[in-house]
Amino acid sequence: MTSVPVEPLDPGRDGDLVIVANRLPVSYDGAGGWQSSPGGLVSAVLPVAERRRSTWVGWPGSADAPALAAMPGAAAGGRLHPVALSADEADGYYAGYANSLLWPLFHGFPERAVSEPEWWAQYRAVNERFARAASTAAAPGATVWVHDYHLLLVPRLLRELRPDVAIVFFLHIPMAAPGEFARLPVAEAEALLAGVAAADLIGVQSDTDREHLRVATGGKARVETFPISIDPAGFQSRAAEADAPRRARALREALGSPHRLVLSVDRIDYTKGILERMRAWGALLRRHPEWVGRATLLQVLTPTREHLPAYRSLRAEVDAAAAALLREFGGTGAPPLVQRFEHLGAEGLSDHYRAADLLAVTSLRDGMNLVAK
């Protein structure tokens, strides 16, 4: 569970910095509890929230989430500003327009993009609600930091409500190439680009993303490259703990003490190249049978978006591919493949990194892969 924020280093005034993201840094688990929200966005932005007197505007992740007073840590004091969504709104705005249409288009998988007529209206309505929430939370002259493809309309909507605030927008995923973006209906594409272009500053992960966005907005927006990173000092500190070598040895022993341990850590998403990696692993073991029983691929996979058919189908394909690898190469010695379906926190990641000999990052297209960093 996360408590947000900790004691700030540079407190400022309440509302001086407002972070606006689809999800709060904590999510309701549906069983009366709260847990840290997974994903690279929270990992990258939370350290900033912890060092500033910031307010975080976002969705608790469930239409059934309790009221603000029931949220953990400093949330009851108003530092987390939840935006309520009905089940229908979450389905149309989040599962639908954002993740079934924009996500595949922006990642270069137009063949996976699907759309329903009502999704655009729901996406627009939810963006309006986020903009109003940010307007309420922001102090005079505040900086409002809007995040990612879920909220592309918010900068312009907020500009109309609060011309006094500075608006920064950051896109965590790749920016769609012009040809991919053109697959959207013209009116929707124009509204999305106008929404983003209203920000005072737009941040993206790579120079390619910057060029795509500059072309899409006709060069009217200020776009800069700010690749996000990790907290290396935190990983170094955990790796230097006296008990770290023992934990790493125990992890390898639990896997049958393979001579070589290859690690991968991903969300279960078609952009991550999971099936491609498994096919490559099988090909390697066929070409080099001397590694059968001596090398293990450990896949730590975080289930995500399981309510979407594409993701349920991918999970089934991953399970089938794993079963095939175990049938072909299983037997004596170290297993060829071990799969764990979980979200690793920072400590778990550090232990796994220390235990592994190789790290396999096989994303087909990414904004910035924090596992690789």
FENWO-V97967 format. One record per backbone hydrogen bond with DSSP energy under -0.5 kcal/mol. CO is the residue of the C=O (numbers start at 1). NH is the residue of the N-H. If there is no record, write none. Layout:
co->CO nh->NH
co->CO nh->NH
This chain:
co->2 nh->4
co->10 nh->53
co->11 nh->53
co->13 nh->16
co->15 nh->139
co->16 nh->143
co->17 nh->19
co->17 nh->55
co->18 nh->20
co->18 nh->145
co->19 nh->21
co->19 nh->57
co->20 nh->147
co->22 nh->59
co->25 nh->37
co->27 nh->35
co->33 nh->29
co->35 nh->27
co->39 nh->43
co->40 nh->44
co->41 nh->45
co->42 nh->46
co->45 nh->48
co->45 nh->49
co->46 nh->50
co->47 nh->51
co->48 nh->51
co->48 nh->52
co->49 nh->54
co->51 nh->9
co->51 nh->10
co->52 nh->54
co->53 nh->15
co->53 nh->16
co->53 nh->17
co->55 nh->19
co->55 nh->57
co->56 nh->58
co->56 nh->81
co->57 nh->21
co->58 nh->83
co->59 nh->24
co->60 nh->28
co->62 nh->65
co->67 nh->70
co->68 nh->71
co->72 nh->75
co->73 nh->76
co->74 nh->77
co->74 nh->79
co->75 nh->78
co->79 nh->56
co->80 nh->82
co->81 nh->58
co->82 nh->84
co->86 nh->90
co->87 nh->91
co->88 nh->92
co->89 nh->93
co->89 nh->94
co->90 nh->94
co->90 nh->95
co->91 nh->96
co->92 nh->97
co->93 nh->98
co->94 nh->99
co->96 nh->100
co->96 nh->101
co->97 nh->101
co->97 nh->102
co->98 nh->103
co->100 nh->114
co->101 nh->105
co->102 nh->106
co->103 nh->107
co->104 nh->109
co->105 nh->108
co->109 nh->112
co->110 nh->113
co->116 nh->119
co->116 nh->120
co->117 nh->121
co->118 nh->122
co->119 nh->123
co->120 nh->124
co->121 nh->125
co->122 nh->126
co->123 nh->127
co->124 nh->128
co->125 nh->129
co->126 nh->130
co->127 nh->131
co->128 nh->132
co->129 nh->133
co->130 nh->134
co->131 nh->135
co->132 nh->136
co->133 nh->137
co->134 nh->138
co->139 nh->142
co->142 nh->144
co->142 nh->166
co->143 nh->18
co->143 nh->145
co->144 nh->146
co->144 nh->168
co->145 nh->20
co->146 nh->170
co->148 nh->151
co->149 nh->152
co->151 nh->154
co->153 nh->157
co->154 nh->158
co->155 nh->159
co->156 nh->160
co->157 nh->161
co->158 nh->162
co->162 nh->165
co->166 nh->144
co->166 nh->168
co->167 nh->200
co->167 nh->201
co->168 nh->146
co->169 nh->203
co->170 nh->148
co->170 nh->172
co->177 nh->180
co->177 nh->181
co->178 nh->182
co->180 nh->183
co->181 nh->184
co->185 nh->189
co->186 nh->190
co->187 nh->191
co->188 nh->192
co->189 nh->193
co->190 nh->194
co->191 nh->195
co->192 nh->196
co->193 nh->197
co->194 nh->198
co->195 nh->198
co->196 nh->199
co->201 nh->169
co->202 nh->224
co->203 nh->171
co->204 nh->226
co->206 nh->210
co->207 nh->211
co->208 nh->212
co->209 nh->213
co->210 nh->214
co->211 nh->215
co->212 nh->216
co->213 nh->217
co->214 nh->219
co->215 nh->218
co->217 nh->220
co->221 nh->223
co->222 nh->202
co->224 nh->204
co->224 nh->226
co->230 nh->232
co->231 nh->234
co->231 nh->235
co->232 nh->236
co->233 nh->237
co->234 nh->238
co->235 nh->239
co->236 nh->240
co->238 nh->241
co->241 nh->244
co->243 nh->247
co->244 nh->248
co->245 nh->249
co->246 nh->250
co->247 nh->251
co->248 nh->252
co->249 nh->253
co->250 nh->254
co->251 nh->255
co->252 nh->255
co->252 nh->257
co->253 nh->256
co->255 nh->335
co->260 nh->262
co->260 nh->296
co->261 nh->357
co->261 nh->358
co->262 nh->298
co->263 nh->360
co->264 nh->300
co->266 nh->302
co->267 nh->269
co->269 nh->272
co->270 nh->273
co->271 nh->364
co->271 nh->365
co->273 nh->277
co->274 nh->278
co->275 nh->279
co->276 nh->280
co->277 nh->281
co->278 nh->282
co->279 nh->283
co->280 nh->284
co->281 nh->285
co->282 nh->286
co->283 nh->287
co->284 nh->288
co->286 nh->289
co->288 nh->291
co->289 nh->292
co->291 nh->294
co->291 nh->295
co->293 nh->334
co->294 nh->259
co->294 nh->260
co->296 nh->262
co->296 nh->298
co->297 nh->299
co->297 nh->338
co->298 nh->264
co->298 nh->300
co->299 nh->301
co->299 nh->340
co->300 nh->266
co->301 nh->303
co->301 nh->342
co->302 nh->268
co->305 nh->308
co->308 nh->311
co->308 nh->312
co->309 nh->313
co->310 nh->314
co->311 nh->315
co->312 nh->316
co->313 nh->317
co->314 nh->318
co->315 nh->319
co->316 nh->320
co->317 nh->321
co->318 nh->322
co->319 nh->323
co->320 nh->324
co->321 nh->325
co->322 nh->326
co->323 nh->327
co->324 nh->328
co->325 nh->329
co->326 nh->330
co->336 nh->297
co->338 nh->299
co->340 nh->301
co->340 nh->342
co->342 nh->344
co->345 nh->349
co->346 nh->350
co->347 nh->351
co->348 nh->352
co->349 nh->353
co->350 nh->354
co->351 nh->355
co->352 nh->356
co->358 nh->263
co->359 nh->361
co->360 nh->362
co->368 nh->370
co->369 nh->373
